[in-house]
Amino acid sequence: MKSVILLSHGSKSAASQAEVAELARRIAREGGFAYVQHAYLGSAEPLFADAVRQLVSRGASEVIVVLHFLNAGNHVSEDVPLLLEEVRKNHPNVHFSATRPVGLHPVIPALCCDLIREVQAEKL
């Protein structure tokens, strides 16, 4: 069973946490995945390891980690690979993979231009 973890940095802001949870719900709805769980590296719950345990307990055989980060900074290049190494050891029968950071996707420039147009339209 394919499952997804939307992995974010984490924030103490309730509004930020609600936005991440809503994005996870939208991914589940639009992607048709059995389970989509949001998780954080810190400052909020559930933490990544907790989300993994939850998905594995539901029978996940494959977990795709969506890196909800704009750039390939230290979290993406150092922290996430270590987390993946650990969960692979702890759950050898589950296949784990990770996307590139969201910010590196080719649609991001068009999205930024759309946001710019929205602000420009507000001035009119």
N, C-alpha and C positions, 0 to 999 in steps of 0.2 A: 504494500500500500504506500503510495507516494504522499508525502506530507511536506509542509513548508514551514520554515521558521523565518519570520521577518525580524532580522536582528538589527537593533538600533543601539546607539550609544547609551541612552537612558537620560532621564531628566526627572527632577523632583516636581516639575510643573505638572499639575493635573491636566491642564489643557493639552500639553504635549503628549502625555500618556494616552489621552483620549483620541488624539489624532492618529497615533501609531496603531491603536486598537482598531480604529475605524478603517485604516488602510489594510490591515490584516483581514478584516471582514470582507472588504471589497475584493481583495486578491482571491479569497476563498470563493466568493460568488462568481467572479469573472473567470477564474482559472479552473473551476470545477475540481479542486483538490479535496481529498477526503478530510484532511485537517490542515488548517493554517493557524499557527500559534505565533504571537509576537513575543519577543524576548529582548532583554537588554544586557549590556556588558556591566552595568552598574547604575546606581542612583535610583533604580526603580525595579519593580518585580513584574513578571517572573524573570529571573536570571536565565541565561542561556542553558546552563546544565539542568535547571528545573524544567524548562520547556522540552528539552531532549527527553528527559525521563518521562514526561507526560505523554509525548508522542509515541515513544517506544512501548509504554504500557498499553497504549491503544492499538498496538500492532503494526506500527510503522516499519516498513522494510527499507524505505528510502526516504531520506530527509534532505531537502534542498534548502540551503540557507541563503536567503536573499539579503545581501549586504546593503542595508538602508543607510548608506554613507555616501557623501558626495565625492570624496576623494580617497585615493589609496594611501592614507596616512598610517600612522603607527598601529592603530587598531586593526586596519585591514591587512597590513603587511606583516605585523608581528603577533598581535593578540589573537586574532581569529584563527590563523594557522595552528597556534598552540592549543586553542580550544577544540578545534577539529581533530587534532592528533589525540587529544585526551578522550574525546567521545568515541573515536574509532577504536581505541583500545578497550574502553568500557563496554562497547556494544559492537562486537566484531561481526555480527550477523546483519547489521544495518549499514546500508551504503549512504555515506554523507558526502555532499558536494556543496560548493558555494558559488554564487554568481560573482561577477565583477561588481564593484561599487555602482550604485544607481547613477551617480553623477557622471560615469563614463559611458553611459548608453548614448547612442547616436541621436536619439530624439530630444535630448536635453537642450541643445541650442534652440530648437524650434519651440520647446516649452518656455524657455527664457524669453524668446521674442514674443510669444503669446502673452506672457505676464507683463512685458513692457507695453504692449499694445493696450492691455487692460488699464494700466495706469495712465497712459496717454488719453484714453477715451474718457476717463474720469475727469480730466481737466476741461473737457469740452462743455 
